[in-house]
Amino acid sequence: MATLILVRHGRSTANTAGLLAGRTPGVALDERGAAQAAALPQRLADLPLVAAVSSPLQRCRETLQPLLDARPGLPLHTEERINECDYGEWSGRKLGELSDHPLMEVVQRHASAAAFPGGESLRAMQTRAVEAVRHWNEVIDAEHGSDARYVMCSHGDIIKSLVADALGMHLDLFQRIHVDPCSLTVISYTRLRPFLVRLGDTGDLSGLAPAAAPDGKDDGDAAVGGGAGAP
């Protein structure tokens, strides 16, 4: 079956502001995010891509635009099922304000039971994302053959949930996975099983340098929504 190249969108204005953007309209790439997107065509230059699939949100479309400009004729498809998680009443709020909310512990430790007030559950988010990938794998296979490669640009929690599915991990463990802005995660699907070929590949190790947590503490919580990446 097809090989899927997952791209998390470049760093956004919400990432740098410490906001849980969710589906809030008008969230764009910041200056660094635009530079990350501009570098994407070169990073993928050696791959014969047959299609690009994008979340409908602005930050994902902006991330893919340089790649589309560099490859005239590469078809772009918008896929609602890989849209950002609907965080409901949490959307647009400061992550620091949410860290002590009782639901945050459920999100961190028992994700399969987490449902956002006025939004959706993480379980429903993963289900729709996996269905989207299965659908596009079949479409790409039918049109281009099992050796085809295609790009899908989405969001941190969506990509983490897809990786968990590919690895056969319970959703409760998906917070152990991390993907930086504009990182590449590659999953090769076969008849019997998926293979995780790359995870959160940015080609940049600067994010591994020691750094203090934004609020001065490091309690081991995962960055809901994906985080801003290296400073």
CYANA upper distance limits for C-alpha pairs under 8 A (distance plus 0.5 A):
  1 MET  CA    137 ASN  CA      7.16
  1 MET  CA    138 GLU  CA      8.25
  1 MET  CA    141 ASP  CA      6.56
  1 MET  CA    145 GLY  CA      8.03
  1 MET  CA    146 SER  CA      4.74
  1 MET  CA    147 ASP  CA      7.28
  1 MET  CA    148 ALA  CA      8.41
  1 MET  CA    188 SER  CA      7.94
  1 MET  CA    189 TYR  CA      5.76
  1 MET  CA    190 THR  CA      5.56
  1 MET  CA    191 ARG  CA      7.29
  2 ALA  CA    137 ASN  CA      6.12
  2 ALA  CA    140 ILE  CA      7.08
  2 ALA  CA    141 ASP  CA      6.44
  2 ALA  CA    145 GLY  CA      7.92
  2 ALA  CA    146 SER  CA      5.46
  2 ALA  CA    147 ASP  CA      6.29
  2 ALA  CA    148 ALA  CA      5.71
  2 ALA  CA    149 ARG  CA      6.42
  2 ALA  CA    150 TYR  CA      8.10
  2 ALA  CA    188 SER  CA      7.02
  2 ALA  CA    189 TYR  CA      6.49
  2 ALA  CA    190 THR  CA      8.24
  3 THR  CA    147 ASP  CA      7.63
  3 THR  CA    148 ALA  CA      6.82
  3 THR  CA    149 ARG  CA      5.31
  3 THR  CA    150 TYR  CA      7.12
  3 THR  CA    186 VAL  CA      7.65
  3 THR  CA    187 ILE  CA      6.41
  3 THR  CA    188 SER  CA      4.80
  3 THR  CA    189 TYR  CA      6.53
  4 LEU  CA    137 ASN  CA      8.44
  4 LEU  CA    149 ARG  CA      6.54
  4 LEU  CA    150 TYR  CA      5.98
  4 LEU  CA    151 VAL  CA      6.63
  4 LEU  CA    152 MET  CA      7.59
  4 LEU  CA    186 VAL  CA      6.20
  4 LEU  CA    187 ILE  CA      5.75
  4 LEU  CA    188 SER  CA      6.67
  4 LEU  CA    189 TYR  CA      8.23
  5 ILE  CA    149 ARG  CA      7.64
  5 ILE  CA    150 TYR  CA      6.50
  5 ILE  CA    151 VAL  CA      5.18
  5 ILE  CA    152 MET  CA      6.61
  5 ILE  CA    184 LEU  CA      7.04
  5 ILE  CA    185 THR  CA      6.38
  5 ILE  CA    186 VAL  CA      5.06
  5 ILE  CA    187 ILE  CA      7.12
  6 LEU  CA    151 VAL  CA      6.42
  6 LEU  CA    152 MET  CA      5.40
  6 LEU  CA    153 CYS  CA      6.37
  6 LEU  CA    154 SER  CA      7.73
  6 LEU  CA    159 ILE  CA      7.59
  6 LEU  CA    184 LEU  CA      6.16
  6 LEU  CA    185 THR  CA      5.45
  6 LEU  CA    186 VAL  CA      6.47
  6 LEU  CA    187 ILE  CA      8.38
  7 VAL  CA    151 VAL  CA      7.56
  7 VAL  CA    152 MET  CA      6.53
  7 VAL  CA    153 CYS  CA      5.08
  7 VAL  CA    154 SER  CA      6.81
  7 VAL  CA    182 CYS  CA      6.29
  7 VAL  CA    183 SER  CA      6.29
  7 VAL  CA    184 LEU  CA      5.42
  7 VAL  CA    185 THR  CA      7.02
  8 ARG  CA     60 CYS  CA      8.24
  8 ARG  CA    153 CYS  CA      6.21
  8 ARG  CA    154 SER  CA      5.74
  8 ARG  CA    155 HIS  CA      5.73
  8 ARG  CA    156 GLY  CA      6.63
  8 ARG  CA    159 ILE  CA      7.82
  8 ARG  CA    179 VAL  CA      7.86
  8 ARG  CA    180 ASP  CA      7.67
  8 ARG  CA    181 PRO  CA      5.95
  8 ARG  CA    182 CYS  CA      5.29
  8 ARG  CA    183 SER  CA      6.21
  8 ARG  CA    184 LEU  CA      7.47
  9 HIS  CA     33 GLY  CA      8.39
  9 HIS  CA     37 ALA  CA      8.44
  9 HIS  CA     59 ARG  CA      6.62
  9 HIS  CA     60 CYS  CA      5.51
  9 HIS  CA     63 THR  CA      6.10
  9 HIS  CA    153 CYS  CA      6.76
  9 HIS  CA    154 SER  CA      6.68
  9 HIS  CA    155 HIS  CA      6.84
  9 HIS  CA    181 PRO  CA      6.19
  9 HIS  CA    182 CYS  CA      5.54
  9 HIS  CA    183 SER  CA      8.46
 10 GLY  CA     29 LEU  CA      6.73
 10 GLY  CA     32 ARG  CA      8.23
 10 GLY  CA     33 GLY  CA      4.74
 10 GLY  CA     34 ALA  CA      7.26
 10 GLY  CA     36 GLN  CA      6.40
 10 GLY  CA     37 ALA  CA      6.57
 10 GLY  CA     59 ARG  CA      7.64
 10 GLY  CA     60 CYS  CA      8.09
 10 GLY  CA     63 THR  CA      6.41
 10 GLY  CA    181 PRO  CA      5.22
 10 GLY  CA    182 CYS  CA      4.93
 11 ARG  CA     15 ASN  CA      6.73
 11 ARG  CA     16 THR  CA      8.04
 11 ARG  CA     29 LEU  CA      6.22
 11 ARG  CA     30 ASP  CA      6.69
 11 ARG  CA     32 ARG  CA      6.93
 11 ARG  CA     33 GLY  CA      4.59
 11 ARG  CA     34 ALA  CA      8.22
 11 ARG  CA     36 GLN  CA      8.26
 11 ARG  CA    181 PRO  CA      5.69
 11 ARG  CA    182 CYS  CA      7.61
 11 ARG  CA    228 ALA  CA      6.57
 11 ARG  CA    229 GLY  CA      8.07
 12 SER  CA     16 THR  CA      7.14
 12 SER  CA     27 VAL  CA      7.27
 12 SER  CA     28 ALA  CA      6.07
 12 SER  CA     29 LEU  CA      4.53
 12 SER  CA     30 ASP  CA      5.45
 12 SER  CA     33 GLY  CA      6.53
 12 SER  CA     59 ARG  CA      7.34
 12 SER  CA    228 ALA  CA      8.22
 13 THR  CA     17 ALA  CA      6.74
 13 THR  CA     27 VAL  CA      6.89
 13 THR  CA     28 ALA  CA      6.54
 13 THR  CA     29 LEU  CA      6.39
 13 THR  CA     30 ASP  CA      5.53
 14 ALA  CA     18 GLY  CA      6.58
 14 ALA  CA     19 LEU  CA      5.49
 14 ALA  CA     20 LEU  CA      7.39
 14 ALA  CA     21 ALA  CA      6.34
 14 ALA  CA     27 VAL  CA      7.05
 15 ASN  CA     19 LEU  CA      6.61
 15 ASN  CA     20 LEU  CA      8.11
 15 ASN  CA     21 ALA  CA      8.34
 15 ASN  CA    227 GLY  CA      6.64
 15 ASN  CA    228 ALA  CA      5.26
 16 THR  CA    228 ALA  CA      6.54
 17 ALA  CA     94 LYS  CA      8.48
 18 GLY  CA     94 LYS  CA      6.29
 18 GLY  CA     95 LEU  CA      6.42
 18 GLY  CA     96 GLY  CA      8.01
 18 GLY  CA    227 GLY  CA      8.48
 18 GLY  CA    228 ALA  CA      8.43
 19 LEU  CA     92 GLY  CA      6.26
 19 LEU  CA     93 ARG  CA      5.99
 19 LEU  CA     94 LYS  CA      5.00
 19 LEU  CA     95 LEU  CA      6.13
 20 LEU  CA     90 TRP  CA      7.61
 20 LEU  CA     91 SER  CA      6.17
 20 LEU  CA     92 GLY  CA      5.76
 20 LEU  CA     93 ARG  CA      6.18
 20 LEU  CA     94 LYS  CA      6.79
 20 LEU  CA     95 LEU  CA      6.50
 20 LEU  CA    224 VAL  CA      7.94
 20 LEU  CA    225 GLY  CA      6.79
 21 ALA  CA     27 VAL  CA      7.78
 21 ALA  CA     91 SER  CA      6.03
 21 ALA  CA     92 GLY  CA      5.32
 21 ALA  CA     93 ARG  CA      7.96
 21 ALA  CA    225 GLY  CA      8.26
 22 GLY  CA     84 GLU  CA      6.33
 22 GLY  CA     85 CYS  CA      6.68
 22 GLY  CA     86 ASP  CA      6.47
 22 GLY  CA     87 TYR  CA      6.29
 22 GLY  CA     91 SER  CA      5.65
 22 GLY  CA     92 GLY  CA      7.33
 22 GLY  CA    225 GLY  CA      7.98
 23 ARG  CA     57 LEU  CA      7.76
 23 ARG  CA     83 ASN  CA      8.41
 23 ARG  CA     84 GLU  CA      6.70
 23 ARG  CA     85 CYS  CA      7.99
 23 ARG  CA     86 ASP  CA      6.92
 23 ARG  CA     87 TYR  CA      8.31
 23 ARG  CA     91 SER  CA      7.54
 24 THR  CA     91 SER  CA      7.15
 24 THR  CA     92 GLY  CA      6.92
 25 PRO  CA     57 LEU  CA      8.11
 25 PRO  CA     58 GLN  CA      8.22
 26 GLY  CA     58 GLN  CA      7.31
 27 VAL  CA     58 GLN  CA      7.10
 27 VAL  CA     59 ARG  CA      6.87
 28 ALA  CA     58 GLN  CA      6.62
 28 ALA  CA     59 ARG  CA      5.43
 28 ALA  CA     62 GLU  CA      8.06
 29 LEU  CA     33 GLY  CA      5.45
 29 LEU  CA     34 ALA  CA      6.22
 29 LEU  CA     59 ARG  CA      6.12
 29 LEU  CA     62 GLU  CA      7.59
 29 LEU  CA     63 THR  CA      8.22
 30 ASP  CA     34 ALA  CA      6.65
 31 GLU  CA     35 ALA  CA      6.92
 32 ARG  CA     36 GLN  CA      6.70
 33 GLY  CA     37 ALA  CA      6.70
 33 GLY  CA     63 THR  CA      8.28
 33 GLY  CA    181 PRO  CA      8.13
 33 GLY  CA    182 CYS  CA      8.15
 34 ALA  CA     38 ALA  CA      6.65
 34 ALA  CA     62 GLU  CA      8.26
 34 ALA  CA     63 THR  CA      7.65
 35 ALA  CA     39 ALA  CA      6.86
 36 GLN  CA     40 LEU  CA      7.08
 36 GLN  CA     63 THR  CA      8.40
 36 GLN  CA    182 CYS  CA      6.76
 37 ALA  CA     62 GLU  CA      8.02
 37 ALA  CA     63 THR  CA      5.29
 37 ALA  CA     64 LEU  CA      7.33
 37 ALA  CA     65 GLN  CA      8.31
 37 ALA  CA     66 PRO  CA      6.99
 37 ALA  CA     67 LEU  CA      8.46
 37 ALA  CA    182 CYS  CA      7.45
 38 ALA  CA     63 THR  CA      8.37
 38 ALA  CA     66 PRO  CA      6.08
 38 ALA  CA     67 LEU  CA      8.25
 39 ALA  CA     43 ARG  CA      6.99
 40 LEU  CA     44 LEU  CA      6.80
 40 LEU  CA     66 PRO  CA      7.79
 40 LEU  CA     67 LEU  CA      6.93
 41 PRO  CA     45 ALA  CA      6.26
 41 PRO  CA     66 PRO  CA      7.17
 41 PRO  CA     67 LEU  CA      5.36
 41 PRO  CA     70 ALA  CA      7.08
 47 LEU  CA    149 ARG  CA      8.02
 48 PRO  CA    148 ALA  CA      8.26
 48 PRO  CA    149 ARG  CA      7.27
 49 LEU  CA     74 LEU  CA      8.21
 49 LEU  CA    148 ALA  CA      7.61
 49 LEU  CA    149 ARG  CA      5.66
 49 LEU  CA    150 TYR  CA      5.72
 49 LEU  CA    151 VAL  CA      7.73
 50 VAL  CA     74 LEU  CA      7.05
 50 VAL  CA     75 PRO  CA      7.98
 50 VAL  CA    140 ILE  CA      8.48
 50 VAL  CA    144 HIS  CA      7.94
 50 VAL  CA    148 ALA  CA      7.20
 50 VAL  CA    149 ARG  CA      6.73
 50 VAL  CA    150 TYR  CA      6.09
 51 ALA  CA     74 LEU  CA      6.24
 51 ALA  CA     75 PRO  CA      5.66
 51 ALA  CA     76 LEU  CA      6.77
 51 ALA  CA     77 HIS  CA      8.26
 51 ALA  CA    149 ARG  CA      8.27
 51 ALA  CA    150 TYR  CA      5.56
 51 ALA  CA    151 VAL  CA      6.91
 52 ALA  CA     74 LEU  CA      7.52
 52 ALA  CA     75 PRO  CA      6.61
 52 ALA  CA     76 LEU  CA      5.31
 52 ALA  CA     77 HIS  CA      6.74
 52 ALA  CA    150 TYR  CA      6.41
 52 ALA  CA    151 VAL  CA      5.23
 52 ALA  CA    152 MET  CA      6.28
 52 ALA  CA    153 CYS  CA      8.26
 53 VAL  CA     76 LEU  CA      6.20
 53 VAL  CA     77 HIS  CA      5.17
 53 VAL  CA     78 THR  CA      6.22
 53 VAL  CA     79 GLU  CA      7.00
 53 VAL  CA    150 TYR  CA      8.33
 53 VAL  CA    151 VAL  CA      6.64
 53 VAL  CA    152 MET  CA      5.07
 53 VAL  CA    153 CYS  CA      6.83
 54 SER  CA     60 CYS  CA      6.85
 54 SER  CA     61 ARG  CA      7.04
 54 SER  CA     64 LEU  CA      8.37
 54 SER  CA     76 LEU  CA      7.80
 54 SER  CA     77 HIS  CA      6.71
 54 SER  CA     78 THR  CA      5.40
 54 SER  CA     79 GLU  CA      6.34
 54 SER  CA     82 ILE  CA      8.00
 54 SER  CA    152 MET  CA      6.15
 54 SER  CA    153 CYS  CA      5.33
 54 SER  CA    154 SER  CA      6.86
 55 SER  CA     60 CYS  CA      6.57
 55 SER  CA     61 ARG  CA      7.86
 55 SER  CA     78 THR  CA      6.43
 55 SER  CA     79 GLU  CA      5.97
 55 SER  CA     80 GLU  CA      6.55
 55 SER  CA     81 ARG  CA      8.12
 55 SER  CA     82 ILE  CA      5.82
 55 SER  CA     83 ASN  CA      5.27
 55 SER  CA     84 GLU  CA      7.98
 55 SER  CA    153 CYS  CA      6.78
 55 SER  CA    154 SER  CA      5.88
 56 PRO  CA     60 CYS  CA      7.64
 56 PRO  CA     61 ARG  CA      7.54
 56 PRO  CA     78 THR  CA      6.27
 56 PRO  CA     79 GLU  CA      7.07
 56 PRO  CA     80 GLU  CA      6.72
 56 PRO  CA     83 ASN  CA      6.80
 57 LEU  CA     61 ARG  CA      7.06
 57 LEU  CA     83 ASN  CA      7.48
 57 LEU  CA     84 GLU  CA      8.40
 58 GLN  CA     62 GLU  CA      6.56
 59 ARG  CA     63 THR  CA      6.69
 60 CYS  CA     64 LEU  CA      6.94
 60 CYS  CA    153 CYS  CA      6.37
 60 CYS  CA    154 SER  CA      6.77
 60 CYS  CA    155 HIS  CA      8.49
 61 ARG  CA     65 GLN  CA      6.67
 61 ARG  CA    153 CYS  CA      8.47
 62 GLU  CA     66 PRO  CA      8.30
 63 THR  CA    153 CYS  CA      8.26
 63 THR  CA    182 CYS  CA      8.29
 64 LEU  CA     68 LEU  CA      6.79
 64 LEU  CA    153 CYS  CA      7.71
 65 GLN  CA     69 ASP  CA      6.59
 66 PRO  CA     70 ALA  CA      6.64
 67 LEU  CA     71 ARG  CA      6.70
 68 LEU  CA     72 PRO  CA      6.65
 68 LEU  CA     73 GLY  CA      8.32
 68 LEU  CA     74 LEU  CA      6.81
 68 LEU  CA     76 LEU  CA      8.46
 79 GLU  CA     83 ASN  CA      7.76
 79 GLU  CA    132 ALA  CA      8.10
 81 ARG  CA    128 ARG  CA      5.91
 81 ARG  CA    129 ALA  CA      6.00
 81 ARG  CA    131 GLU  CA      8.36
 81 ARG  CA    132 ALA  CA      6.38
 82 ILE  CA    128 ARG  CA      7.78
 82 ILE  CA    129 ALA  CA      5.72
 82 ILE  CA    132 ALA  CA      7.44
 82 ILE  CA    154 SER  CA      6.58
 82 ILE  CA    155 HIS  CA      8.30
 82 ILE  CA    158 ILE  CA      7.25
 83 ASN  CA    154 SER  CA      7.24
 83 ASN  CA    155 HIS  CA      7.90
 83 ASN  CA    158 ILE  CA      8.42
 84 GLU  CA    154 SER  CA      7.70
 84 GLU  CA    155 HIS  CA      6.28
 84 GLU  CA    157 ASP  CA      8.12
 84 GLU  CA    158 ILE  CA      7.26
 85 CYS  CA    120 GLU  CA      7.64
 85 CYS  CA    122 LEU  CA      7.88
 85 CYS  CA    125 MET  CA      6.51
 85 CYS  CA    157 ASP  CA      7.74
 85 CYS  CA    158 ILE  CA      7.66
 86 ASP  CA     91 SER  CA      8.15
 86 ASP  CA    116 PHE  CA      8.18
 86 ASP  CA    119 GLY  CA      5.50
 86 ASP  CA    120 GLU  CA      5.98
 87 TYR  CA     91 SER  CA      5.75
 87 TYR  CA    116 PHE  CA      5.94
 87 TYR  CA    117 PRO  CA      7.93
 87 TYR  CA    118 GLY  CA      8.03
 87 TYR  CA    119 GLY  CA      5.59
 87 TYR  CA    120 GLU  CA      7.07
 88 GLY  CA    116 PHE  CA      6.39
 88 GLY  CA    117 PRO  CA      6.15
 88 GLY  CA    118 GLY  CA      4.93
 88 GLY  CA    119 GLY  CA      4.22
 88 GLY  CA    120 GLU  CA      7.61
 89 GLU  CA    116 PHE  CA      7.75
 89 GLU  CA    117 PRO  CA      6.26
 89 GLU  CA    118 GLY  CA      6.24
 89 GLU  CA    119 GLY  CA      7.51
 90 TRP  CA     98 LEU  CA      8.41
 90 TRP  CA    116 PHE  CA      7.76
 90 TRP  CA    117 PRO  CA      8.05
 93 ARG  CA     97 GLU  CA      7.79
 93 ARG  CA     98 LEU  CA      8.14
 94 LYS  CA     98 LEU  CA      7.25
 95 LEU  CA     99 SER  CA      6.78
 95 LEU  CA    224 VAL  CA      8.44
 96 GLY  CA    215 ASP  CA      8.05
 97 GLU  CA    101 HIS  CA      8.37
 98 LEU  CA    104 MET  CA      7.51
 99 SER  CA    104 MET  CA      6.70
100 ASP  CA    104 MET  CA      7.34
101 HIS  CA    105 GLU  CA      8.14
102 PRO  CA    106 VAL  CA      7.81
103 LEU  CA    107 VAL  CA      6.76
103 LEU  CA    114 ALA  CA      7.68
104 MET  CA    108 GLN  CA      6.64
105 GLU  CA    109 ARG  CA      6.43
105 GLU  CA    110 HIS  CA      8.17
106 VAL  CA    110 HIS  CA      5.35
106 VAL  CA    111 ALA  CA      6.50
106 VAL  CA    113 ALA  CA      7.45
106 VAL  CA    114 ALA  CA      6.30
107 VAL  CA    111 ALA  CA      5.13
107 VAL  CA    113 ALA  CA      8.28
107 VAL  CA    114 ALA  CA      5.91
108 GLN  CA    172 ASP  CA      8.48
108 GLN  CA    175 GLN  CA      6.93
108 GLN  CA    221 ASP  CA      7.02
108 GLN  CA    222 ALA  CA      7.23
109 ARG  CA    172 ASP  CA      6.82
109 ARG  CA    173 LEU  CA      8.18
109 ARG  CA    175 GLN  CA      8.50
110 HIS  CA    114 ALA  CA      7.30
110 HIS  CA    172 ASP  CA      5.45
111 ALA  CA    122 LEU  CA      6.86
111 ALA  CA    123 ARG  CA      7.99
111 ALA  CA    171 LEU  CA      6.68
111 ALA  CA    172 ASP  CA      5.26
111 ALA  CA    173 LEU  CA      8.24
111 ALA  CA    174 PHE  CA      8.30
112 SER  CA    121 SER  CA      8.23
112 SER  CA    122 LEU  CA      6.72
112 SER  CA    123 ARG  CA      5.78
112 SER  CA    171 LEU  CA      6.22
112 SER  CA    172 ASP  CA      6.12
113 ALA  CA    121 SER  CA      7.97
113 ALA  CA    122 LEU  CA      8.16
113 ALA  CA    123 ARG  CA      7.94
114 ALA  CA    121 SER  CA      6.14
114 ALA  CA    122 LEU  CA      6.52
114 ALA  CA    123 ARG  CA      8.17
115 ALA  CA    119 GLY  CA      7.61
115 ALA  CA    120 GLU  CA      6.08
115 ALA  CA    121 SER  CA      4.26
115 ALA  CA    122 LEU  CA      6.82
116 PHE  CA    120 GLU  CA      6.12
116 PHE  CA    121 SER  CA      6.53
120 GLU  CA    124 ALA  CA      7.12
120 GLU  CA    125 MET  CA      7.58
121 SER  CA    125 MET  CA      6.84
122 LEU  CA    126 GLN  CA      6.73
123 ARG  CA    127 THR  CA      6.76
123 ARG  CA    171 LEU  CA      7.92
124 ALA  CA    128 ARG  CA      6.81
125 MET  CA    129 ALA  CA      6.79
125 MET  CA    158 ILE  CA      7.65
126 GLN  CA    130 VAL  CA      6.57
126 GLN  CA    158 ILE  CA      7.18
126 GLN  CA    161 SER  CA      6.03
126 GLN  CA    162 LEU  CA      7.41
127 THR  CA    131 GLU  CA      6.70
128 ARG  CA    132 ALA  CA      6.68
129 ALA  CA    133 VAL  CA      6.89
129 ALA  CA    158 ILE  CA      7.16
129 ALA  CA    161 SER  CA      8.46
129 ALA  CA    162 LEU  CA      7.49
130 VAL  CA    134 ARG  CA      6.70
130 VAL  CA    162 LEU  CA      6.78
130 VAL  CA    165 ASP  CA      8.06
131 GLU  CA    135 HIS  CA      6.62
132 ALA  CA    136 TRP  CA      6.71
133 VAL  CA    137 ASN  CA      6.48
134 ARG  CA    138 GLU  CA      6.89
135 HIS  CA    139 VAL  CA      6.85
136 TRP  CA    140 ILE  CA      6.42
137 ASN  CA    141 ASP  CA      6.46
138 GLU  CA    142 ALA  CA      6.55
139 VAL  CA    143 GLU  CA      6.70
140 ILE  CA    144 HIS  CA      6.05
140 ILE  CA    145 GLY  CA      7.35
140 ILE  CA    146 SER  CA      8.29
140 ILE  CA    148 ALA  CA      7.53
140 ILE  CA    150 TYR  CA      8.39
141 ASP  CA    145 GLY  CA      4.92
141 ASP  CA    146 SER  CA      5.51
141 ASP  CA    147 ASP  CA      8.42
141 ASP  CA    148 ALA  CA      7.59
144 HIS  CA    148 ALA  CA      6.46
154 SER  CA    158 ILE  CA      7.22
154 SER  CA    159 ILE  CA      7.36
155 HIS  CA    159 ILE  CA      6.60
155 HIS  CA    225 GLY  CA      7.87
155 HIS  CA    226 GLY  CA      7.91
156 GLY  CA    160 LYS  CA      6.66
156 GLY  CA    178 HIS  CA      8.37
156 GLY  CA    179 VAL  CA      6.76
156 GLY  CA    180 ASP  CA      8.16
156 GLY  CA    181 PRO  CA      8.39
156 GLY  CA    225 GLY  CA      6.06
156 GLY  CA    226 GLY  CA      4.90
156 GLY  CA    227 GLY  CA      8.42
157 ASP  CA    161 SER  CA      6.60
157 ASP  CA    224 VAL  CA      7.73
157 ASP  CA    225 GLY  CA      6.08
157 ASP  CA    226 GLY  CA      6.69
158 ILE  CA    162 LEU  CA      6.83
159 ILE  CA    163 VAL  CA      6.71
159 ILE  CA    179 VAL  CA      8.23
160 LYS  CA    164 ALA  CA      6.71
160 LYS  CA    174 PHE  CA      6.64
160 LYS  CA    175 GLN  CA      8.08
160 LYS  CA    177 ILE  CA      6.46
160 LYS  CA    178 HIS  CA      7.43
160 LYS  CA    179 VAL  CA      7.75
161 SER  CA    165 ASP  CA      6.76
161 SER  CA    171 LEU  CA      7.39
161 SER  CA    174 PHE  CA      6.66
162 LEU  CA    166 ALA  CA      6.69
163 VAL  CA    167 LEU  CA      6.67
163 VAL  CA    187 ILE  CA      8.41
163 VAL  CA    196 LEU  CA      7.94
164 ALA  CA    168 GLY  CA      6.57
164 ALA  CA    169 MET  CA      5.32
164 ALA  CA    170 HIS  CA      7.31
164 ALA  CA    171 LEU  CA      7.06
164 ALA  CA    173 LEU  CA      8.15
164 ALA  CA    174 PHE  CA      6.26
165 ASP  CA    169 MET  CA      6.50
165 ASP  CA    170 HIS  CA      8.10
165 ASP  CA    171 LEU  CA      8.31
166 ALA  CA    187 ILE  CA      8.04
166 ALA  CA    193 ARG  CA      8.30
166 ALA  CA    194 PRO  CA      6.04
166 ALA  CA    195 PHE  CA      7.52
166 ALA  CA    196 LEU  CA      7.48
167 LEU  CA    194 PRO  CA      7.98
167 LEU  CA    195 PHE  CA      8.20
167 LEU  CA    196 LEU  CA      7.79
169 MET  CA    173 LEU  CA      7.05
169 MET  CA    174 PHE  CA      7.81
170 HIS  CA    174 PHE  CA      7.66
175 GLN  CA    222 ALA  CA      6.15
176 ARG  CA    222 ALA  CA      7.75
178 HIS  CA    200 GLY  CA      7.44
178 HIS  CA    222 ALA  CA      8.40
178 HIS  CA    226 GLY  CA      7.67
179 VAL  CA    183 SER  CA      6.83
179 VAL  CA    185 THR  CA      8.50
179 VAL  CA    199 LEU  CA      7.72
179 VAL  CA    200 GLY  CA      5.03
179 VAL  CA    201 ASP  CA      8.49
179 VAL  CA    226 GLY  CA      7.18
180 ASP  CA    200 GLY  CA      6.62
180 ASP  CA    202 THR  CA      8.03
180 ASP  CA    226 GLY  CA      7.41
180 ASP  CA    227 GLY  CA      7.59
180 ASP  CA    228 ALA  CA      7.49
180 ASP  CA    229 GLY  CA      5.48
180 ASP  CA    230 ALA  CA      8.43
181 PRO  CA    226 GLY  CA      8.28
181 PRO  CA    227 GLY  CA      8.28
181 PRO  CA    228 ALA  CA      7.05
181 PRO  CA    229 GLY  CA      6.47
182 CYS  CA    202 THR  CA      7.55
183 SER  CA    200 GLY  CA      5.30
183 SER  CA    201 ASP  CA      5.54
183 SER  CA    202 THR  CA      5.25
184 LEU  CA    198 ARG  CA      7.54
184 LEU  CA    199 LEU  CA      7.14
184 LEU  CA    200 GLY  CA      5.72
184 LEU  CA    201 ASP  CA      5.40
184 LEU  CA    202 THR  CA      7.02
185 THR  CA    196 LEU  CA      8.40
185 THR  CA    197 VAL  CA      8.00
185 THR  CA    198 ARG  CA      5.47
185 THR  CA    199 LEU  CA      4.92
185 THR  CA    200 GLY  CA      5.65
185 THR  CA    201 ASP  CA      6.88
186 VAL  CA    196 LEU  CA      6.67
186 VAL  CA    197 VAL  CA      5.75
186 VAL  CA    198 ARG  CA      5.31
186 VAL  CA    199 LEU  CA      7.08
187 ILE  CA    194 PRO  CA      6.97
187 ILE  CA    195 PHE  CA      6.08
187 ILE  CA    196 LEU  CA      5.16
187 ILE  CA    197 VAL  CA      6.14
187 ILE  CA    198 ARG  CA      7.65
188 SER  CA    194 PRO  CA      6.06
188 SER  CA    195 PHE  CA      5.57
188 SER  CA    196 LEU  CA      7.01
188 SER  CA    197 VAL  CA      7.28
189 TYR  CA    193 ARG  CA      6.79
189 TYR  CA    194 PRO  CA      4.70
189 TYR  CA    195 PHE  CA      6.79
190 THR  CA    194 PRO  CA      6.20
190 THR  CA    195 PHE  CA      8.31
205 LEU  CA    209 ALA  CA      8.23
206 SER  CA    230 ALA  CA      7.03
207 GLY  CA    229 GLY  CA      7.24
207 GLY  CA    230 ALA  CA      4.77
207 GLY  CA    231 PRO  CA      7.77
208 LEU  CA    230 ALA  CA      8.41
212 ALA  CA    216 GLY  CA      6.59
212 ALA  CA    217 LYS  CA      7.86
212 ALA  CA    218 ASP  CA      8.27
213 ALA  CA    217 LYS  CA      5.97
213 ALA  CA    218 ASP  CA      6.22
222 ALA  CA    226 GLY  CA      8.47
223 ALA  CA    227 GLY  CA      5.63
